[in-house]
Amino acid sequence: AGKKRAESPFAHVTDSDLGKVIGADGNIYDNVDAATAATTTAVAKICYVGSETGDPTYNHGLALALTDESGPMTWNPARIACSDKNISTPITGASWRFPSKNNWNLLMTAAGGVTALRDSFNGIAGASNLQSGWYWSSSTTDDGKAWNYSMTSGTWAGNSKAGDPVNVRAVLVF
């Protein structure tokens, strides 16, 4: 008989875990204080649990990083920054990604709209709300453009990948 595949530590996450934080150790904590007490750093907030993450290899939930990546950047450096979190802050059973348009749409719907998602990091120690501005998605519109989402107006627009720098926040997909 073959080896039994290990179950992801996030396989049993439910709606009751929404708003909890994921520690750098890969465990789920009620809040930042609980993660700190367990001698780990909180790195992401669980924002969506369901069956549609937009990624066929990770289809259970989405957690947003607690802070933006280091300042606005163009598209390719944004893509690299999100991917590099898998090296700097690896989480067993999950993968840091550059959020797709579908990921952002799921996050908005789960939060109850753009304002609710943008401001949902209030009260989380060490976290920052999403900026009132544009955020990159990994989804492209054509050869030279990718989709940006406005955390102010709640609208999508195509922007040149090499154009003006835009805000970036990684998503942890599990």
Backbone as JSON Lines, residues from 0, in Angstrom:
{"i":0,"aa":"A","n":[0.85,-1.19,0.0],"ca":[0.0,0.0,0.0],"c":[0.88,1.24,0.0]}
{"i":1,"aa":"G","n":[0.38,2.32,-0.6],"ca":[1.12,3.58,-0.68],"c":[1.04,4.36,0.62]}
{"i":2,"aa":"K","n":[1.88,5.35,0.7],"ca":[1.87,6.22,1.88],"c":[0.61,7.08,1.88]}
{"i":3,"aa":"K","n":[0.09,7.31,3.06],"ca":[-1.05,8.21,3.21],"c":[-0.53,9.64,3.16]}
{"i":4,"aa":"R","n":[-1.16,10.47,2.36],"ca":[-0.76,11.86,2.23],"c":[-1.12,12.63,3.5]}
{"i":5,"aa":"A","n":[-0.17,13.42,4.0],"ca":[-0.43,14.21,5.21],"c":[-1.48,15.27,4.92]}
{"i":6,"aa":"E","n":[-2.37,15.45,5.86],"ca":[-3.43,16.44,5.7],"c":[-2.89,17.83,6.02]}
{"i":7,"aa":"S","n":[-3.32,18.8,5.28],"ca":[-2.92,20.18,5.52],"c":[-3.38,20.62,6.9]}
{"i":8,"aa":"P","n":[-2.56,21.4,7.62],"ca":[-2.99,21.91,8.92],"c":[-4.2,22.85,8.81]}
{"i":9,"aa":"F","n":[-4.51,23.28,7.6],"ca":[-5.63,24.2,7.4],"c":[-6.89,23.49,6.88]}
{"i":10,"aa":"A","n":[-6.86,22.17,6.79],"ca":[-7.98,21.42,6.22],"c":[-9.28,21.6,7.0]}
{"i":11,"aa":"H","n":[-9.17,21.92,8.29],"ca":[-10.37,22.0,9.12],"c":[-10.76,23.43,9.47]}
{"i":12,"aa":"V","n":[-10.2,24.4,8.77],"ca":[-10.57,25.8,8.99],"c":[-12.02,26.0,8.56]}
{"i":13,"aa":"T","n":[-12.78,26.69,9.39],"ca":[-14.19,26.95,9.09],"c":[-14.48,28.45,9.2]}
{"i":14,"aa":"D","n":[-15.72,28.82,8.93],"ca":[-16.14,30.21,9.07],"c":[-15.88,30.76,10.47]}
{"i":15,"aa":"S","n":[-15.87,29.89,11.48],"ca":[-15.61,30.36,12.85],"c":[-14.17,30.84,13.03]}
{"i":16,"aa":"D","n":[-13.3,30.55,12.07],"ca":[-11.91,30.99,12.12],"c":[-11.68,32.33,11.41]}
{"i":17,"aa":"L","n":[-12.7,32.85,10.74],"ca":[-12.56,34.14,10.07],"c":[-12.14,35.2,11.08]}
{"i":18,"aa":"G","n":[-11.15,36.01,10.72],"ca":[-10.66,37.06,11.59],"c":[-9.53,36.63,12.5]}
{"i":19,"aa":"K","n":[-9.3,35.32,12.62],"ca":[-8.18,34.84,13.42],"c":[-6.89,35.06,12.63]}
{"i":20,"aa":"V","n":[-5.76,34.94,13.32],"ca":[-4.48,35.16,12.66],"c":[-3.71,33.86,12.52]}
{"i":21,"aa":"I","n":[-2.87,33.83,11.51],"ca":[-1.97,32.7,11.29],"c":[-0.58,33.14,11.73]}
{"i":22,"aa":"G","n":[0.05,32.31,12.54],"ca":[1.39,32.61,13.0],"c":[2.43,32.12,12.02]}
{"i":23,"aa":"A","n":[3.64,32.64,12.16],"ca":[4.76,32.21,11.31],"c":[5.04,30.72,11.5]}
{"i":24,"aa":"D","n":[4.55,30.15,12.6],"ca":[4.72,28.72,12.85],"c":[3.66,27.87,12.15]}
{"i":25,"aa":"G","n":[2.73,28.52,11.43],"ca":[1.69,27.8,10.69],"c":[0.46,27.46,11.49]}
{"i":26,"aa":"N","n":[0.4,27.87,12.75],"ca":[-0.77,27.62,13.58],"c":[-1.73,28.8,13.54]}
{"i":27,"aa":"I","n":[-2.98,28.53,13.88],"ca":[-4.01,29.56,13.91],"c":[-4.21,30.0,15.35]}
{"i":28,"aa":"Y","n":[-4.28,31.31,15.55],"ca":[-4.45,31.9,16.88],"c":[-5.64,32.84,16.87]}
{"i":29,"aa":"D","n":[-6.27,32.98,18.03],"ca":[-7.41,33.88,18.15],"c":[-7.04,35.33,17.85]}
{"i":30,"aa":"N","n":[-5.81,35.71,18.21],"ca":[-5.37,37.09,18.01],"c":[-3.85,37.16,18.09]}
{"i":31,"aa":"V","n":[-3.31,38.36,17.87],"ca":[-1.87,38.57,17.87],"c":[-1.27,38.24,19.24]}
{"i":32,"aa":"D","n":[-1.97,38.63,20.32],"ca":[-1.46,38.36,21.66],"c":[-1.28,36.85,21.89]}
{"i":33,"aa":"A","n":[-2.22,36.06,21.41],"ca":[-2.12,34.61,21.57],"c":[-0.94,34.05,20.78]}
{"i":34,"aa":"A","n":[-0.7,34.58,19.59],"ca":[0.46,34.16,18.79],"c":[1.75,34.54,19.5]}
{"i":35,"aa":"T","n":[1.79,35.76,20.02],"ca":[2.99,36.23,20.73],"c":[3.25,35.37,21.96]}
{"i":36,"aa":"A","n":[2.2,35.02,22.7],"ca":[2.34,34.17,23.88],"c":[2.9,32.79,23.52]}
{"i":37,"aa":"A","n":[2.65,32.36,22.28],"ca":[3.16,31.06,21.81],"c":[4.54,31.22,21.16]}
{"i":38,"aa":"T","n":[5.13,32.39,21.35],"ca":[6.46,32.74,20.83],"c":[6.57,32.65,19.3]}
{"i":39,"aa":"T","n":[5.53,33.13,18.64],"ca":[5.58,33.24,17.18],"c":[5.05,34.62,16.79]}
{"i":40,"aa":"T","n":[5.22,34.96,15.55],"ca":[4.76,36.24,15.02],"c":[3.52,36.01,14.16]}
{"i":41,"aa":"A","n":[2.48,36.79,14.38],"ca":[1.29,36.72,13.52],"c":[1.67,37.32,12.16]}
{"i":42,"aa":"V","n":[1.3,36.64,11.07],"ca":[1.69,37.1,9.74],"c":[0.52,37.34,8.79]}
{"i":43,"aa":"A","n":[-0.65,36.76,9.08],"ca":[-1.79,36.9,8.17],"c":[-3.09,36.77,8.94]}
{"i":44,"aa":"K","n":[-4.15,37.32,8.35],"ca":[-5.5,37.26,8.93],"c":[-6.38,36.44,7.99]}
{"i":45,"aa":"I","n":[-7.09,35.45,8.54],"ca":[-7.99,34.63,7.74],"c":[-9.19,35.49,7.33]}
{"i":46,"aa":"C","n":[-9.37,35.64,6.02],"ca":[-10.41,36.53,5.5],"c":[-11.47,35.82,4.66]}
{"i":47,"aa":"Y","n":[-11.19,34.59,4.23],"ca":[-12.15,33.86,3.39],"c":[-11.98,32.37,3.64]}
{"i":48,"aa":"V","n":[-13.09,31.69,3.82],"ca":[-13.1,30.23,3.91],"c":[-14.2,29.75,2.98]}
{"i":49,"aa":"G","n":[-13.87,28.84,2.1],"ca":[-14.86,28.33,1.16],"c":[-14.21,27.4,0.16]}
{"i":50,"aa":"S","n":[-14.91,27.13,-0.9],"ca":[-14.4,26.16,-1.87],"c":[-13.87,26.8,-3.15]}
{"i":51,"aa":"E","n":[-13.88,28.1,-3.25],"ca":[-13.46,28.76,-4.49],"c":[-12.37,29.8,-4.22]}
{"i":52,"aa":"T","n":[-11.11,29.4,-4.26],"ca":[-10.03,30.36,-4.05],"c":[-9.45,30.87,-5.36]}
{"i":53,"aa":"G","n":[-9.82,30.25,-6.46],"ca":[-9.25,30.64,-7.74],"c":[-7.94,29.93,-8.02]}
{"i":54,"aa":"D","n":[-7.57,28.98,-7.19],"ca":[-6.34,28.22,-7.36],"c":[-6.67,26.75,-7.16]}
{"i":55,"aa":"P","n":[-6.49,25.92,-8.18],"ca":[-6.9,24.52,-8.06],"c":[-6.08,23.71,-7.06]}
{"i":56,"aa":"T","n":[-4.89,24.19,-6.67],"ca":[-4.07,23.43,-5.73],"c":[-4.32,23.82,-4.28]}
{"i":57,"aa":"Y","n":[-4.91,24.98,-4.05],"ca":[-5.24,25.44,-2.71],"c":[-6.66,25.97,-2.75]}
{"i":58,"aa":"N","n":[-7.62,25.17,-2.29],"ca":[-9.01,25.55,-2.54],"c":[-9.85,25.65,-1.28]}
{"i":59,"aa":"H","n":[-9.25,26.05,-0.17],"ca":[-10.02,26.08,1.07],"c":[-10.16,27.48,1.66]}
{"i":60,"aa":"G","n":[-9.12,28.31,1.56],"ca":[-9.23,29.63,2.17],"c":[-8.15,30.6,1.76]}
{"i":61,"aa":"L","n":[-8.37,31.85,2.17],"ca":[-7.45,32.94,1.87],"c":[-7.2,33.74,3.15]}
{"i":62,"aa":"A","n":[-5.94,34.07,3.37],"ca":[-5.56,34.94,4.48],"c":[-4.69,36.05,3.92]}
{"i":63,"aa":"L","n":[-5.0,37.28,4.27],"ca":[-4.19,38.41,3.8],"c":[-3.06,38.69,4.78]}
{"i":64,"aa":"A","n":[-1.89,39.02,4.24],"ca":[-0.77,39.43,5.07],"c":[-1.23,40.6,5.93]}
{"i":65,"aa":"L","n":[-0.64,40.75,7.11],"ca":[-1.07,41.82,8.03],"c":[-0.61,43.2,7.58]}
{"i":66,"aa":"T","n":[0.37,43.25,6.7],"ca":[0.87,44.54,6.21],"c":[1.15,44.45,4.72]}
{"i":67,"aa":"D","n":[1.2,45.61,4.08],"ca":[1.59,45.68,2.67],"c":[3.05,45.3,2.52]}
{"i":68,"aa":"E","n":[3.42,44.94,1.32],"ca":[4.83,44.76,1.01],"c":[5.5,46.13,1.07]}
{"i":69,"aa":"S","n":[6.79,46.18,1.0],"ca":[7.55,47.43,1.24],"c":[7.3,48.51,0.2]}
{"i":70,"aa":"G","n":[6.22,49.23,0.37],"ca":[5.93,50.38,-0.49],"c":[5.34,50.0,-1.83]}
{"i":71,"aa":"P","n":[4.7,50.96,-2.49],"ca":[4.18,50.71,-3.83],"c":[5.3,50.3,-4.79]}
{"i":72,"aa":"M","n":[4.98,49.44,-5.75],"ca":[5.96,48.96,-6.72],"c":[5.28,48.62,-8.02]}
{"i":73,"aa":"T","n":[6.08,48.47,-9.07],"ca":[5.53,48.05,-10.35],"c":[5.2,46.56,-10.27]}
{"i":74,"aa":"W","n":[4.56,46.04,-11.32],"ca":[3.96,44.71,-11.29],"c":[4.97,43.58,-11.07]}
{"i":75,"aa":"N","n":[6.05,43.54,-11.82],"ca":[6.98,42.41,-11.69],"c":[7.63,42.36,-10.31]}
{"i":76,"aa":"P","n":[8.14,43.47,-9.77],"ca":[8.66,43.41,-8.4],"c":[7.57,43.01,-7.38]}
{"i":77,"aa":"A","n":[6.33,43.39,-7.64],"ca":[5.22,43.0,-6.75],"c":[5.03,41.49,-6.78]}
{"i":78,"aa":"R","n":[5.07,40.92,-7.97],"ca":[4.93,39.46,-8.14],"c":[6.05,38.74,-7.39]}
{"i":79,"aa":"I","n":[7.26,39.23,-7.52],"ca":[8.42,38.62,-6.86],"c":[8.32,38.76,-5.34]}
{"i":80,"aa":"A","n":[7.92,39.93,-4.87],"ca":[7.81,40.16,-3.41],"c":[6.83,39.18,-2.78]}
{"i":81,"aa":"C","n":[5.71,38.94,-3.43],"ca":[4.72,38.0,-2.87],"c":[5.27,36.58,-2.89]}
{"i":82,"aa":"S","n":[5.89,36.18,-3.97],"ca":[6.46,34.84,-4.08],"c":[7.59,34.63,-3.07]}
{"i":83,"aa":"D","n":[8.41,35.66,-2.85],"ca":[9.54,35.54,-1.93],"c":[9.12,35.31,-0.48]}
{"i":84,"aa":"K","n":[7.87,35.61,-0.15],"ca":[7.39,35.34,1.21],"c":[7.41,33.84,1.51]}
{"i":85,"aa":"N","n":[7.36,33.0,0.47],"ca":[7.45,31.56,0.67],"c":[8.83,31.15,1.19]}
{"i":86,"aa":"I","n":[9.82,31.98,0.97],"ca":[11.17,31.73,1.47],"c":[11.36,32.4,2.83]}
{"i":87,"aa":"S","n":[10.95,33.67,2.93],"ca":[11.16,34.42,4.17],"c":[10.21,33.99,5.29]}
{"i":88,"aa":"T","n":[8.99,33.6,4.93],"ca":[7.98,33.21,5.93],"c":[7.21,32.0,5.41]}
{"i":89,"aa":"P","n":[7.86,30.85,5.29],"ca":[7.15,29.67,4.78],"c":[6.1,29.17,5.78]}
{"i":90,"aa":"I","n":[4.94,28.8,5.27],"ca":[3.86,28.27,6.1],"c":[3.49,26.89,5.55]}
{"i":91,"aa":"T","n":[3.7,25.86,6.34],"ca":[3.39,24.5,5.92],"c":[1.89,24.37,5.62]}
{"i":92,"aa":"G","n":[1.56,23.82,4.45],"ca":[0.18,23.61,4.08],"c":[-0.47,24.8,3.41]}
{"i":93,"aa":"A","n":[0.32,25.84,3.14],"ca":[-0.21,27.05,2.49],"c":[0.88,27.64,1.6]}
{"i":94,"aa":"S","n":[0.49,28.59,0.78],"ca":[1.43,29.21,-0.14],"c":[1.14,30.7,-0.25]}
{"i":95,"aa":"W","n":[2.19,31.52,-0.12],"ca":[2.04,32.95,-0.34],"c":[1.93,33.19,-1.83]}
{"i":96,"aa":"R","n":[0.99,34.03,-2.22],"ca":[0.75,34.31,-3.63],"c":[0.53,35.79,-3.86]}
{"i":97,"aa":"F","n":[0.69,36.17,-5.09],"ca":[0.31,37.48,-5.59],"c":[-1.19,37.34,-5.86]}
{"i":98,"aa":"P","n":[-2.07,38.05,-5.13],"ca":[-3.5,37.79,-5.26],"c":[-4.02,38.04,-6.68]}
{"i":99,"aa":"S","n":[-4.82,37.1,-7.15],"ca":[-5.45,37.23,-8.46],"c":[-6.69,38.13,-8.35]}
{"i":100,"aa":"K","n":[-7.23,38.49,-9.49],"ca":[-8.47,39.25,-9.51],"c":[-9.57,38.47,-8.8]}
{"i":101,"aa":"N","n":[-9.62,37.17,-9.03],"ca":[-10.61,36.32,-8.38],"c":[-10.4,36.3,-6.86]}
{"i":102,"aa":"N","n":[-9.13,36.21,-6.41],"ca":[-8.86,36.25,-4.96],"c":[-9.41,37.53,-4.36]}
{"i":103,"aa":"W","n":[-9.09,38.69,-4.97],"ca":[-9.58,39.97,-4.44],"c":[-11.11,40.0,-4.42]}
{"i":104,"aa":"N","n":[-11.76,39.51,-5.48],"ca":[-13.22,39.52,-5.51],"c":[-13.8,38.67,-4.37]}
{"i":105,"aa":"L","n":[-13.22,37.51,-4.11],"ca":[-13.68,36.66,-3.01],"c":[-13.49,37.36,-1.66]}
{"i":106,"aa":"L","n":[-12.34,38.02,-1.49],"ca":[-12.07,38.75,-0.24],"c":[-13.07,39.88,-0.03]}
{"i":107,"aa":"M","n":[-13.39,40.61,-1.1],"ca":[-14.36,41.72,-1.0],"c":[-15.74,41.2,-0.62]}
{"i":108,"aa":"T","n":[-16.15,40.13,-1.28],"ca":[-17.46,39.57,-1.01],"c":[-17.55,39.05,0.42]}
{"i":109,"aa":"A","n":[-16.53,38.32,0.86],"ca":[-16.53,37.76,2.21],"c":[-16.55,38.85,3.28]}
{"i":110,"aa":"A","n":[-15.86,39.96,3.01],"ca":[-15.79,41.05,4.0],"c":[-17.05,41.9,4.02]}
{"i":111,"aa":"G","n":[-17.83,41.84,2.94],"ca":[-19.03,42.68,2.85],"c":[-18.78,43.98,2.11]}
{"i":112,"aa":"G","n":[-17.75,44.0,1.28],"ca":[-17.49,45.18,0.45],"c":[-16.09,45.74,0.65]}
{"i":113,"aa":"V","n":[-15.77,46.69,-0.21],"ca":[-14.43,47.26,-0.23],"c":[-14.07,47.97,1.07]}
{"i":114,"aa":"T","n":[-14.96,48.78,1.6],"ca":[-14.66,49.53,2.83],"c":[-14.45,48.58,4.0]}
{"i":115,"aa":"A","n":[-15.29,47.57,4.1],"ca":[-15.16,46.6,5.19],"c":[-13.83,45.86,5.1]}
{"i":116,"aa":"L","n":[-13.42,45.44,3.9],"ca":[-12.14,44.76,3.78],"c":[-10.99,45.72,4.05]}
{"i":117,"aa":"R","n":[-11.06,46.9,3.47],"ca":[-9.98,47.89,3.63],"c":[-9.72,48.19,5.1]}
{"i":118,"aa":"D","n":[-10.77,48.29,5.9],"ca":[-10.63,48.69,7.29],"c":[-10.64,47.51,8.27]}
{"i":119,"aa":"S","n":[-10.58,46.29,7.76],"ca":[-10.76,45.11,8.62],"c":[-9.54,44.76,9.47]}
{"i":120,"aa":"F","n":[-8.47,45.52,9.35],"ca":[-7.29,45.23,10.15],"c":[-7.2,46.14,11.38]}
{"i":121,"aa":"N","n":[-8.23,47.0,11.58],"ca":[-8.3,47.84,12.8],"c":[-8.22,46.95,14.03]}
{"i":122,"aa":"G","n":[-7.43,47.37,14.98],"ca":[-7.36,46.67,16.25],"c":[-6.46,45.44,16.27]}
{"i":123,"aa":"I","n":[-5.83,45.12,15.16],"ca":[-4.9,43.99,15.13],"c":[-3.49,44.57,15.31]}
{"i":124,"aa":"A","n":[-2.88,44.28,16.44],"ca":[-1.55,44.82,16.75],"c":[-0.55,44.45,15.66]}
{"i":125,"aa":"G","n":[0.19,45.44,15.19],"ca":[1.21,45.2,14.17],"c":[0.69,45.14,12.76]}
{"i":126,"aa":"A","n":[-0.62,45.24,12.59],"ca":[-1.23,45.18,11.25],"c":[-1.55,46.59,10.77]}
{"i":127,"aa":"S","n":[-1.77,46.71,9.47],"ca":[-2.21,47.98,8.92],"c":[-3.36,47.73,7.95]}
{"i":128,"aa":"N","n":[-4.32,48.65,7.97],"ca":[-5.42,48.56,7.02],"c":[-4.88,48.67,5.61]}
{"i":129,"aa":"L","n":[-5.67,48.21,4.66],"ca":[-5.33,48.42,3.26],"c":[-5.41,49.92,2.97]}
{"i":130,"aa":"Q","n":[-4.56,50.4,2.1],"ca":[-4.51,51.81,1.76],"c":[-5.74,52.22,0.95]}
{"i":131,"aa":"S","n":[-6.12,53.48,1.04],"ca":[-7.17,54.02,0.18],"c":[-6.52,54.36,-1.16]}
{"i":132,"aa":"G","n":[-6.35,53.37,-1.97],"ca":[-5.69,53.54,-3.26],"c":[-5.76,52.23,-4.03]}
{"i":133,"aa":"W","n":[-4.89,52.09,-5.0],"ca":[-4.9,50.93,-5.9],"c":[-4.02,49.81,-5.38]}
{"i":134,"aa":"Y","n":[-4.45,48.56,-5.64],"ca":[-3.67,47.35,-5.33],"c":[-3.57,46.48,-6.58]}
{"i":135,"aa":"W","n":[-2.38,45.96,-6.8],"ca":[-2.15,45.05,-7.92],"c":[-2.89,43.73,-7.73]}
{"i":136,"aa":"S","n":[-3.2,43.1,-8.84],"ca":[-3.58,41.69,-8.86],"c":[-2.61,41.0,-9.81]}
{"i":137,"aa":"S","n":[-2.52,39.69,-9.72],"ca":[-1.65,38.93,-10.61],"c":[-2.3,38.73,-11.98]}
{"i":138,"aa":"S","n":[-3.57,39.06,-12.09],"ca":[-4.31,38.84,-13.34],"c":[-3.99,39.91,-14.37]}
{"i":139,"aa":"T","n":[-3.65,39.45,-15.56],"ca":[-3.28,40.37,-16.63],"c":[-4.45,40.63,-17.57]}
{"i":140,"aa":"T","n":[-4.42,41.81,-18.19],"ca":[-5.46,42.16,-19.17],"c":[-4.97,41.9,-20.58]}
{"i":141,"aa":"D","n":[-3.69,42.09,-20.83],"ca":[-3.05,41.8,-22.11],"c":[-1.54,41.78,-21.87]}
{"i":142,"aa":"D","n":[-0.75,41.84,-22.91],"ca":[0.7,41.71,-22.77],"c":[1.34,42.69,-21.8]}
{"i":143,"aa":"G","n":[0.87,43.91,-21.78],"ca":[1.55,44.91,-20.97],"c":[0.77,45.46,-19.79]}
{"i":144,"aa":"K","n":[-0.42,44.91,-19.53],"ca":[-1.25,45.46,-18.45],"c":[-1.72,44.36,-17.49]}
{"i":145,"aa":"A","n":[-1.99,44.79,-16.26],"ca":[-2.57,43.9,-15.26],"c":[-3.68,44.65,-14.54]}
{"i":146,"aa":"W","n":[-4.56,43.89,-13.89],"ca":[-5.69,44.49,-13.19],"c":[-5.25,45.08,-11.86]}
{"i":147,"aa":"N","n":[-5.77,46.27,-11.56],"ca":[-5.61,46.95,-10.27],"c":[-6.99,47.14,-9.68]}
{"i":148,"aa":"Y","n":[-7.07,47.05,-8.34],"ca":[-8.34,47.27,-7.65],"c":[-8.23,48.51,-6.78]}
{"i":149,"aa":"S","n":[-9.21,49.38,-6.86],"ca":[-9.23,50.59,-6.05],"c":[-9.91,50.33,-4.72]}
{"i":150,"aa":"M","n":[-9.15,50.47,-3.65],"ca":[-9.71,50.32,-2.31],"c":[-10.49,51.57,-1.89]}
{"i":151,"aa":"T","n":[-10.58,52.54,-2.78],"ca":[-11.37,53.74,-2.53],"c":[-12.73,53.62,-3.2]}
{"i":152,"aa":"S","n":[-12.73,53.35,-4.51],"ca":[-13.98,53.33,-5.27],"c":[-14.56,51.95,-5.48]}
{"i":153,"aa":"G","n":[-13.77,50.91,-5.24],"ca":[-14.27,49.55,-5.45],"c":[-14.37,49.18,-6.91]}
{"i":154,"aa":"T","n":[-13.48,49.73,-7.74],"ca":[-13.52,49.46,-9.18],"c":[-12.2,48.83,-9.64]}
{"i":155,"aa":"W","n":[-12.28,48.14,-10.77],"ca":[-11.12,47.54,-11.42],"c":[-10.67,48.41,-12.59]}
{"i":156,"aa":"A","n":[-9.37,48.44,-12.84],"ca":[-8.82,49.12,-14.01],"c":[-7.56,48.4,-14.46]}
{"i":157,"aa":"G","n":[-7.32,48.39,-15.76],"ca":[-6.08,47.85,-16.28],"c":[-4.99,48.91,-16.18]}
{"i":158,"aa":"N","n":[-3.82,48.54,-15.72],"ca":[-2.72,49.47,-15.57],"c":[-1.47,48.84,-16.17]}
{"i":159,"aa":"S","n":[-0.62,49.67,-16.77],"ca":[0.64,49.19,-17.32],"c":[1.47,48.54,-16.22]}
{"i":160,"aa":"K","n":[1.97,47.33,-16.48],"ca":[2.8,46.63,-15.51],"c":[4.05,47.43,-15.15]}
{"i":161,"aa":"A","n":[4.53,48.22,-16.1],"ca":[5.74,49.01,-15.88],"c":[5.42,50.46,-15.53]}
{"i":162,"aa":"G","n":[4.14,50.77,-15.37],"ca":[3.71,52.14,-15.1],"c":[3.92,52.55,-13.66]}
{"i":163,"aa":"D","n":[3.04,53.4,-13.19],"ca":[3.15,53.91,-11.83],"c":[3.14,52.78,-10.8]}
{"i":164,"aa":"P","n":[3.95,52.9,-9.75],"ca":[3.94,51.9,-8.68],"c":[2.58,51.87,-7.98]}
{"i":165,"aa":"V","n":[2.19,50.66,-7.55],"ca":[0.89,50.43,-6.93],"c":[1.13,49.62,-5.65]}
{"i":166,"aa":"N","n":[0.2,49.72,-4.69],"ca":[0.3,48.98,-3.44],"c":[0.23,47.47,-3.68]}
{"i":167,"aa":"V","n":[0.85,46.73,-2.75],"ca":[0.91,45.27,-2.87],"c":[0.67,44.64,-1.51]}
{"i":168,"aa":"R","n":[-0.22,43.67,-1.46],"ca":[-0.39,42.87,-0.24],"c":[-0.5,41.41,-0.66]}
{"i":169,"aa":"A","n":[0.33,40.57,-0.08],"ca":[0.34,39.14,-0.39],"c":[-0.86,38.45,0.24]}
{"i":170,"aa":"V","n":[-1.27,37.36,-0.39],"ca":[-2.35,36.53,0.14],"c":[-1.76,35.14,0.4]}
{"i":171,"aa":"L","n":[-2.18,34.56,1.51],"ca":[-1.79,33.19,1.86],"c":[-2.95,32.3,1.46]}
{"i":172,"aa":"V","n":[-2.7,31.4,0.53],"ca":[-3.75,30.53,-0.03],"c":[-3.58,29.15,0.58]}
{"i":173,"aa":"F","n":[-4.68,28.59,1.1],"ca":[-4.6,27.25,1.71],"c":[-5.81,26.42,1.36]}
